[in-house]
Amino acid sequence: MPSTTTRADAPIAILGAGVAGAAAAARLQEAGLPVLVLDKGRGPGGRCSTRRGADAGRPSFDHGAQYFTARGPRLQELVARWSASGGVQPWTGPYLRKSGEVLEEELPSTTRWVGVPGMNQVPRLLLGGAPTRYGARVTRLLPGGRLELQEGAEVLGPFRLVLLTLPPSQALELVRASEVLAPLARAAEMVPCITWMVQLEQGPARPFSGLRAPAEPVSWIARDSSKPGRGGGEAWVLQLSPEASAEVLEDGEEAWRRLCEPALAAALGAPPRIVHSAFHRWRFAQRAEGTDLGPAPEPLDLEHGWGLAGDWLRGGRLEAAFDSGTALAERVVAALS
Ligand SMILES: Cc1cc2nc3c(=O)[nH]c(=O)nc-3n(C[C@H](O)[C@H](O)[C@H](O)COP(=O)(O)OP(=O)(O)OC[C@H]3O[C@@H](n4cnc5c(N)ncnc54)[C@H](O)[C@@H]3O)c2cc1C
């Protein structure tokens, strides 16, 4: 950035290229404000991401968000546009729900949208052509709208504002100096999720797209390959419940597999024939139940020039992340105009 740049001309830095950061970028760009989106990961998505198969012919897995709903008008409008060009499609198959000891087949009551070819298409579509930089882990917010990357390996800025869309404990590390934002980040607790990505030799005799709360400790089984636009084999994703995930968080893959495999066998009605298996440990998967941030948490600290967004400010889920990122951007637009 040229040294002649004043903060008023400078772009707004958005930390995090998940759905909240991408939604904020989309809204700010719409208002004519330049942005730079920074993420420590290798691409967009955060918890709405897709793990590519390592070999040719291996399926990919949505190992974070499985699908999303669009209840608000702004997301509905975007979804209508994206679905017309095939970037998102409804995931329509029946799923199974446990009722006592019986597995009942149900059709979803609201449309379950998925990104095509993977869930990470959603933040990609939101980001559009926004300038992004990946592999950029922000380790400190410096005075004058500057940012430190990788413990001082690089300093970026100045930026007009810095918007953080990180899970709360990671955001807290950076905004401790803010009396407005630090209490908010401190008040939100996240729970973990151990996720199993597994490729099977063959699918179930009775096809279904997902199985909710099959049996503790597994809370969700998805037949990822039943989503539209997937290919490359029978891909399944299992999630341990928040309680079970917390209990075995440090135990490692063997222990996790011992918990997951019986639930998969029960869902399939036969022992699974496994071609490929991998785990992902989400330390901050979703907001803990009972978190109370008050009726209208203030996400913008103009004194420091910092703002907060993320699903956790609005209760969790992809649409909450979208709403939170959009709302923060709208607060910024109002404050700067
Ligand atoms: C296993 C699982 C299943 C889920 N299933 C569903 C579902 O079916 N439906 C649904 O609606 N929602 C689901 N969710 C929730 C949904 O994924 C989230 O609500 C949403 O993706 C959160 O988006 P976000 O932008 O708020 O945060 P994130 O996606 O967490 O984005 C934060 C970003 O910040 C980056 N970052 C962190 N620290 C730094 C740093 N210091 N410097 C730079 N970058 C940094 C991270 O790399 C990340 O990309 C699920 C979540 C998980 C984990």
The ligand as a Gaussian input file, in Angstrom:
#p B3LYP/6-31G(d) Opt

LIG

0 1
 C      -19.372000     -29.393000      11.871000
 C      -20.274000     -28.231000      11.601000
 C      -21.512000     -28.429000      11.014000
 C      -22.350000     -27.348000      10.740000
 N      -23.546000     -27.560000      10.107000
 C      -24.304000     -26.510000       9.745000
 C      -25.466000     -26.699000       8.949000
 O      -25.784000     -27.814000       8.540000
 N      -26.211000     -25.597000       8.629000
 C      -25.845000     -24.323000       9.024000
 O      -26.549000     -23.363000       8.689000
 N      -24.735000     -24.123000       9.752000
 C      -23.959000     -25.177000      10.115000
 N      -22.809000     -24.972000      10.815000
 C      -22.490000     -23.611000      11.240000
 C      -21.884000     -22.789000      10.094000
 O      -20.828000     -23.513000       9.509000
 C      -21.372000     -21.492000      10.686000
 O      -22.458000     -20.827000      11.310000
 C      -20.767000     -20.504000       9.669000
 O      -20.057000     -21.156000       8.662000
 C      -19.883000     -19.543000      10.456000
 O      -19.341000     -18.559000       9.593000
 P      -18.454000     -17.377000      10.167000
 O      -18.027000     -16.584000       9.005000
 O      -19.197000     -16.698000      11.272000
 O      -17.191000     -18.060000      10.876000
 P      -16.058000     -19.004000      10.283000
 O      -16.599000     -19.810000       9.175000
 O      -15.483000     -19.723000      11.455000
 O      -14.979000     -17.995000       9.675000
 C      -13.927000     -17.452000      10.406000
 C      -12.693000     -17.381000       9.510000
 O      -11.677000     -16.663000      10.205000
 C      -10.423000     -17.224000       9.881000
 N       -9.494000     -16.851000      10.952000
 C       -9.516000     -17.226000      12.252000
 N       -8.528000     -16.620000      12.940000
 C       -7.862000     -15.847000      12.044000
 C       -6.754000     -14.969000      12.148000
 N       -6.141000     -14.748000      13.317000
 N       -6.331000     -14.327000      11.038000
 C       -6.941000     -14.525000       9.833000
 N       -8.012000     -15.348000       9.686000
 C       -8.469000     -15.994000      10.773000
 C      -10.699000     -18.721000       9.804000
 O       -9.726000     -19.368000       9.009000
 C      -12.095000     -18.739000       9.171000
 O      -12.030000     -18.887000       7.772000
 C      -21.944000     -26.029000      11.084000
 C      -20.677000     -25.825000      11.671000
 C      -19.845000     -26.912000      11.912000
 C      -18.482000     -26.671000      12.483000

